[in-house]
């Protein structure tokens, strides 16, 4: 069952509304896709999670999918704050599943509000800035402005996205890429993707990693092209947040879509250890309002 089959709800934030869906009952799991992706990327994880007794909320990023394009602020901290706001909206501590930059955002959220995040499942997380040189960063942001410009931006991203799905392809990958390209053709969405790419700076997460005490599982595809060595990145990431970890066989950057069988098995095993015994509301006192 695809996550987009559920009724679309909206979470109001200071700069716009975020779209999300909720299915199932039980302890809350919030899943967030990565940059340039749609919430339907989690379609093959929805069934196993709901059948295992979890309430699954899947949220579109700012400017993505069915979320508003009015947002001016983007990035890991902004997305992390959105995750915390959704947990508060749904009235419960959440186990957070994030992919790529949203995994980074989930780690930021756990550092910011450990009282609101019960566990982390981080799929190919970008927990550190890959380019440390400021001149190189500036040059890369200029490249992003060109890559995500009209009229070629949507086609370029669709092709690049498909290429990140190394080895195993989801049977619905072509359909999903078409949906991404179609979405980016809507007014304001390509601009939102460009703004996100330009504003992304994973160093804002890296400096917070020592604060992450939440139980965490890191999953990285063994052919993920975003890492020079997926195995080495897994060792570094699990050590950085004292988490568990596993390489997902025959997968690239989107293991939750490419190998949902392995990701679901690993995630459910981990969730069973951190699953709250009661559905406790997310406290609002420890971290103040979720801005």
Residue pairs with C-beta under 8 A, 6 or more apart in sequence:
1 23
1 43
1 46
1 47
2 40
2 43
2 46
3 21
3 23
3 31
3 39
3 40
3 42
3 43
3 46
3 56
3 58
4 21
4 38
4 39
4 40
4 43
5 21
6 21
6 22
6 23
7 21
8 19
8 20
8 21
8 66
9 19
9 20
9 21
9 22
10 17
10 18
10 19
10 20
11 17
11 18
11 20
11 59
11 82
11 85
11 86
11 89
13 62
13 71
13 82
13 85
14 291
15 62
15 68
15 70
15 71
15 72
15 73
16 62
16 67
16 68
16 69
16 70
16 71
17 67
17 68
18 59
18 60
18 61
18 62
18 67
18 68
18 82
18 86
19 39
19 59
19 60
19 65
19 66
19 67
20 39
20 57
20 58
20 59
20 60
20 86
21 39
21 57
21 58
22 55
22 56
22 57
22 90
23 46
23 50
23 55
23 56
24 49
24 50
24 53
24 54
24 55
24 56
25 53
25 55
26 53
26 54
26 55
26 279
27 53
27 54
27 55
27 92
27 95
27 118
27 275
27 276
27 279
28 54
28 55
28 57
28 87
28 90
28 92
28 93
28 94
28 95
28 279
29 49
29 54
29 55
29 56
29 57
29 94
29 95
29 96
29 97
29 271
30 57
30 58
30 59
30 83
30 86
30 87
30 94
30 95
30 96
30 97
31 39
31 42
31 45
31 56
31 57
31 58
31 59
31 96
31 97
31 98
32 39
32 58
32 59
32 61
32 79
32 83
32 96
32 97
32 98
32 99
32 102
32 105
32 106
33 39
33 41
33 42
33 58
33 60
33 61
33 64
33 99
33 100
33 102
34 98
34 99
34 100
34 101
34 102
34 103
34 124
34 253
34 254
35 61
35 100
35 101
35 193
35 196
35 197
35 200
36 64
36 157
36 161
36 180
36 184
36 193
36 196
37 61
37 64
37 99
37 100
37 161
37 180
37 254
38 60
38 64
38 65
38 176
38 179
38 180
38 183
39 58
39 59
39 60
39 65
40 176
40 179
41 99
41 176
41 254
41 256
41 257
42 56
42 58
42 97
42 256
42 257
43 172
43 257
44 170
44 256
44 257
44 260
44 264
45 56
45 97
45 256
45 260
45 263
45 264
45 267
46 56
46 58
48 260
48 264
48 268
49 56
49 264
49 267
49 268
50 56
52 268
52 271
54 95
54 271
55 90
55 92
57 86
57 90
57 94
59 67
59 82
59 83
59 86
60 66
60 67
61 67
61 79
61 102
61 196
62 68
62 71
62 73
62 74
62 78
62 79
62 82
62 192
62 196
63 69
63 71
63 74
63 188
63 189
63 191
63 192
63 193
63 195
63 196
64 183
64 189
64 192
64 193
65 183
69 186
69 187
69 188
69 189
69 191
69 192
70 188
71 78
71 192
71 195
72 195
73 199
74 192
74 195
74 196
74 199
74 200
75 196
75 199
75 200
75 201
75 204
76 101
76 104
76 105
76 108
76 200
76 201
76 202
76 204
76 205
77 105
77 108
77 204
77 205
78 105
79 101
79 102
79 105
79 108
80 105
80 106
80 107
80 108
80 109
80 112
81 109
81 112
81 290
81 291
82 105
83 94
83 96
83 98
83 105
83 106
83 109
83 117
84 109
84 112
84 113
84 116
84 117
84 282
84 287
84 290
85 290
86 94
87 93
87 94
87 116
87 117
87 282
88 116
88 282
88 284
88 290
91 281
91 282
92 279
92 280
92 281
92 282
93 115
93 116
93 117
93 118
93 276
93 280
93 281
93 282
94 116
94 117
94 118
94 282
95 117
95 118
95 119
95 120
95 121
95 271
95 274
95 275
96 106
96 109
96 110
96 117
96 119
96 120
96 121
97 106
97 121
97 123
97 256
97 267
98 104
98 105
98 106
98 107
98 120
98 121
98 122
98 123
98 125
99 123
99 124
99 253
99 254
99 256
100 123
100 124
100 125
100 126
100 226
100 253
101 126
101 200
101 202
103 120
103 122
103 123
103 124
103 125
103 126
103 127
104 125
104 126
104 127
104 202
104 205
105 205
106 117
106 120
106 122
106 125
107 120
107 122
107 125
107 127
107 205
107 208
107 209
107 212
107 216
107 241
108 204
108 205
108 208
109 116
109 117
110 117
110 120
110 212
110 213
110 214
110 216
111 208
111 209
111 211
111 212
112 208
112 287
113 282
113 286
113 287
113 290
114 211
114 213
114 214
114 286
115 282
115 283
115 286
115 287
116 282
116 283
116 287
116 290
117 214
118 214
118 215
118 274
118 275
118 276
119 214
119 215
119 216
119 217
119 270
119 271
119 274
120 212
120 214
120 215
120 216
120 217
120 241
120 243
121 216
121 217
121 219
121 267
121 270
121 271
122 216
122 217
122 218
122 219
122 237
122 243
123 219
123 220
123 254
123 255
123 256
123 263
124 219
124 220
124 221
124 224
124 226
124 227
124 253
124 254
124 255
125 218
125 220
125 237
126 202
126 205
126 226
127 202
127 205
127 206
127 209
127 237
127 240
127 241
128 202
128 203
128 205
128 206
128 240
129 137
129 201
129 202
129 203
129 206
130 202
131 137
131 140
137 201
141 197
141 198
144 194
144 197
144 198
145 194
145 198
147 153
147 156
147 157
147 197
148 156
148 157
148 190
148 193
148 194
148 197
149 190
149 194
150 190
153 184
153 190
153 193
153 194
154 180
154 181
154 184
154 185
154 190
155 181
157 180
157 181
157 184
157 193
158 177
158 178
158 180
158 181
158 184
161 177
161 180
162 173
162 174
162 177
163 225
164 224
164 225
164 226
164 252
164 253
164 254
165 173
165 252
165 253
165 254
165 257
165 258
166 221
166 223
166 224
166 225
166 251
166 252
166 253
167 221
167 223
167 250
167 251
167 252
167 258
168 250
168 251
168 252
168 258
168 259
169 258
170 176
170 254
170 257
170 258
170 260
173 257
176 257
183 189
184 190
184 193
209 240
209 241
212 241
212 242
213 242
215 243
215 270
215 273
215 274
216 238
216 241
216 242
216 243
216 244
217 243
217 244
217 245
217 246
217 266
217 267
217 270
218 234
218 237
218 238
218 241
218 243
218 244
218 245
218 246
219 245
219 246
219 247
219 248
219 255
219 263
219 266
219 267
220 227
220 230
220 233
220 234
220 237
220 245
220 247
220 248
220 255
221 230
221 247
221 248
221 250
221 251
221 252
221 253
221 254
221 255
221 258
221 259
222 230
222 231
222 247
222 248
222 249
222 250
222 251
223 230
223 250
223 251
223 252
224 230
224 233
224 251
224 252
224 253
224 255
225 252
225 253
226 253
227 233
230 247
231 247
234 245
234 246
234 247
235 245
237 243
237 245
238 244
238 245
244 270
246 266
248 255
248 258
248 259
248 262
248 263
248 266
249 259
249 262
250 258
250 259
251 258
251 259
251 262
252 258
255 262
255 263
256 263
284 290
